[in-house]
């Protein structure tokens, strides 16, 4: 299995670098902590982290492009994002 984070959908070099700064160094670590925890770590580094980043992380977790997320999953993520901002 590839361990390089940038091999995941939606994860470019910039996001992979930020994930590493947040202590997530491999695909395995990312999958182990999940989308929401990964987002919380990134948000701690960058309080301006946006909903699109959260969608991208979830897509990466599921192995799909963020635009392919189902509406129900996007709604769940939006609710989480709103709570995480407070």
ChimeraX commands (.cxc) that place a marker at each C-alpha (Angstrom):
marker #1 position 0.00,0.00,0.00 radius 0.5
marker #1 position 1.24,3.49,-0.86 radius 0.5
marker #1 position 2.09,5.56,2.18 radius 0.5
marker #1 position 2.57,8.90,0.39 radius 0.5
marker #1 position -0.38,11.12,1.26 radius 0.5
marker #1 position -0.32,12.84,-2.14 radius 0.5
marker #1 position -1.34,9.54,-3.78 radius 0.5
marker #1 position -4.83,10.00,-2.33 radius 0.5
marker #1 position -7.55,11.76,-4.35 radius 0.5
marker #1 position -7.87,15.47,-3.50 radius 0.5
marker #1 position -4.53,15.56,-1.64 radius 0.5
marker #1 position -1.98,17.69,-3.42 radius 0.5
marker #1 position 1.52,18.50,-2.25 radius 0.5
marker #1 position 0.34,21.49,-0.19 radius 0.5
marker #1 position -2.31,19.54,1.72 radius 0.5
marker #1 position 0.06,16.59,2.16 radius 0.5
marker #1 position 2.62,18.98,3.63 radius 0.5
marker #1 position 0.04,20.44,6.01 radius 0.5
marker #1 position -1.06,16.97,7.09 radius 0.5
marker #1 position 2.56,16.14,7.88 radius 0.5
marker #1 position 2.86,19.35,9.90 radius 0.5
marker #1 position -0.20,18.13,11.81 radius 0.5
marker #1 position 1.52,14.84,12.62 radius 0.5
marker #1 position -0.15,12.73,9.93 radius 0.5
marker #1 position 2.72,11.26,7.93 radius 0.5
marker #1 position 1.20,8.42,5.92 radius 0.5
marker #1 position -1.96,7.14,4.31 radius 0.5
marker #1 position -2.20,4.57,7.09 radius 0.5
marker #1 position -2.07,7.26,9.80 radius 0.5
marker #1 position -4.68,9.31,7.94 radius 0.5
marker #1 position -7.04,6.33,7.65 radius 0.5
marker #1 position -6.47,5.48,11.33 radius 0.5
marker #1 position -7.51,8.91,12.63 radius 0.5
marker #1 position -10.19,9.65,10.04 radius 0.5
marker #1 position -11.47,12.72,8.28 radius 0.5
marker #1 position -12.81,14.69,11.23 radius 0.5
marker #1 position -9.72,14.32,13.42 radius 0.5
marker #1 position -7.46,15.14,10.49 radius 0.5
marker #1 position -9.50,18.28,9.83 radius 0.5
marker #1 position -9.37,19.30,13.48 radius 0.5
marker #1 position -5.58,19.00,13.43 radius 0.5
marker #1 position -5.37,21.08,10.26 radius 0.5
marker #1 position -7.75,23.64,11.70 radius 0.5
marker #1 position -5.51,23.97,14.75 radius 0.5
marker #1 position -2.67,24.95,12.39 radius 0.5
marker #1 position -4.88,27.11,10.18 radius 0.5
marker #1 position -8.08,28.45,11.78 radius 0.5
marker #1 position -9.21,29.51,8.30 radius 0.5
marker #1 position -9.47,25.91,7.09 radius 0.5
marker #1 position -12.55,25.76,4.87 radius 0.5
marker #1 position -15.38,23.36,4.16 radius 0.5
marker #1 position -13.79,22.44,0.81 radius 0.5
marker #1 position -10.77,21.09,2.67 radius 0.5
marker #1 position -13.08,18.96,4.79 radius 0.5
marker #1 position -14.85,17.65,1.68 radius 0.5
marker #1 position -11.47,16.92,0.10 radius 0.5
marker #1 position -10.31,15.01,3.15 radius 0.5
marker #1 position -13.47,12.92,3.20 radius 0.5
marker #1 position -13.10,12.17,-0.48 radius 0.5
marker #1 position -9.50,11.15,0.12 radius 0.5
marker #1 position -10.61,8.91,2.97 radius 0.5
marker #1 position -13.24,7.29,0.75 radius 0.5
marker #1 position -10.89,7.12,-2.23 radius 0.5
marker #1 position -13.02,9.38,-4.45 radius 0.5
marker #1 position -12.97,12.94,-5.77 radius 0.5
marker #1 position -14.69,15.37,-3.40 radius 0.5
marker #1 position -17.28,16.18,-6.07 radius 0.5
marker #1 position -18.42,12.55,-5.92 radius 0.5
marker #1 position -19.45,12.74,-2.25 radius 0.5
marker #1 position -23.14,12.04,-1.80 radius 0.5
marker #1 position -25.36,14.94,-0.66 radius 0.5
marker #1 position -26.09,13.24,2.67 radius 0.5
marker #1 position -22.37,12.94,3.47 radius 0.5
marker #1 position -21.82,16.58,2.49 radius 0.5
marker #1 position -24.64,17.61,4.83 radius 0.5
marker #1 position -23.10,15.60,7.70 radius 0.5
marker #1 position -19.74,17.22,7.04 radius 0.5
marker #1 position -21.30,20.69,6.88 radius 0.5
marker #1 position -22.89,20.14,10.30 radius 0.5
marker #1 position -19.55,18.96,11.70 radius 0.5
marker #1 position -17.81,21.98,10.14 radius 0.5
marker #1 position -20.27,24.37,11.74 radius 0.5
marker #1 position -19.74,22.79,15.16 radius 0.5
marker #1 position -15.96,22.77,14.71 radius 0.5
marker #1 position -15.98,26.51,13.99 radius 0.5
marker #1 position -17.50,27.34,17.39 radius 0.5
marker link #1:1,2 radius 0.2
marker link #1:2,3 radius 0.2
marker link #1:3,4 radius 0.2
marker link #1:4,5 radius 0.2
marker link #1:5,6 radius 0.2
marker link #1:6,7 radius 0.2
marker link #1:7,8 radius 0.2
marker link #1:8,9 radius 0.2
marker link #1:9,10 radius 0.2
marker link #1:10,11 radius 0.2
marker link #1:11,12 radius 0.2
marker link #1:12,13 radius 0.2
marker link #1:13,14 radius 0.2
marker link #1:14,15 radius 0.2
marker link #1:15,16 radius 0.2
marker link #1:16,17 radius 0.2
marker link #1:17,18 radius 0.2
marker link #1:18,19 radius 0.2
marker link #1:19,20 radius 0.2
marker link #1:20,21 radius 0.2
marker link #1:21,22 radius 0.2
marker link #1:22,23 radius 0.2
marker link #1:23,24 radius 0.2
marker link #1:24,25 radius 0.2
marker link #1:25,26 radius 0.2
marker link #1:26,27 radius 0.2
marker link #1:27,28 radius 0.2
marker link #1:28,29 radius 0.2
marker link #1:29,30 radius 0.2
marker link #1:30,31 radius 0.2
marker link #1:31,32 radius 0.2
marker link #1:32,33 radius 0.2
marker link #1:33,34 radius 0.2
marker link #1:34,35 radius 0.2
marker link #1:35,36 radius 0.2
marker link #1:36,37 radius 0.2
marker link #1:37,38 radius 0.2
marker link #1:38,39 radius 0.2
marker link #1:39,40 radius 0.2
marker link #1:40,41 radius 0.2
marker link #1:41,42 radius 0.2
marker link #1:42,43 radius 0.2
marker link #1:43,44 radius 0.2
marker link #1:44,45 radius 0.2
marker link #1:45,46 radius 0.2
marker link #1:46,47 radius 0.2
marker link #1:47,48 radius 0.2
marker link #1:48,49 radius 0.2
marker link #1:49,50 radius 0.2
marker link #1:50,51 radius 0.2
marker link #1:51,52 radius 0.2
marker link #1:52,53 radius 0.2
marker link #1:53,54 radius 0.2
marker link #1:54,55 radius 0.2
marker link #1:55,56 radius 0.2
marker link #1:56,57 radius 0.2
marker link #1:57,58 radius 0.2
marker link #1:58,59 radius 0.2
marker link #1:59,60 radius 0.2
marker link #1:60,61 radius 0.2
marker link #1:61,62 radius 0.2
marker link #1:62,63 radius 0.2
marker link #1:63,64 radius 0.2
marker link #1:64,65 radius 0.2
marker link #1:65,66 radius 0.2
marker link #1:66,67 radius 0.2
marker link #1:67,68 radius 0.2
marker link #1:68,69 radius 0.2
marker link #1:69,70 radius 0.2
marker link #1:70,71 radius 0.2
marker link #1:71,72 radius 0.2
marker link #1:72,73 radius 0.2
marker link #1:73,74 radius 0.2
marker link #1:74,75 radius 0.2
marker link #1:75,76 radius 0.2
marker link #1:76,77 radius 0.2
marker link #1:77,78 radius 0.2
marker link #1:78,79 radius 0.2
marker link #1:79,80 radius 0.2
marker link #1:80,81 radius 0.2
marker link #1:81,82 radius 0.2
marker link #1:82,83 radius 0.2
marker link #1:83,84 radius 0.2
marker link #1:84,85 radius 0.2
marker link #1:85,86 radius 0.2
view
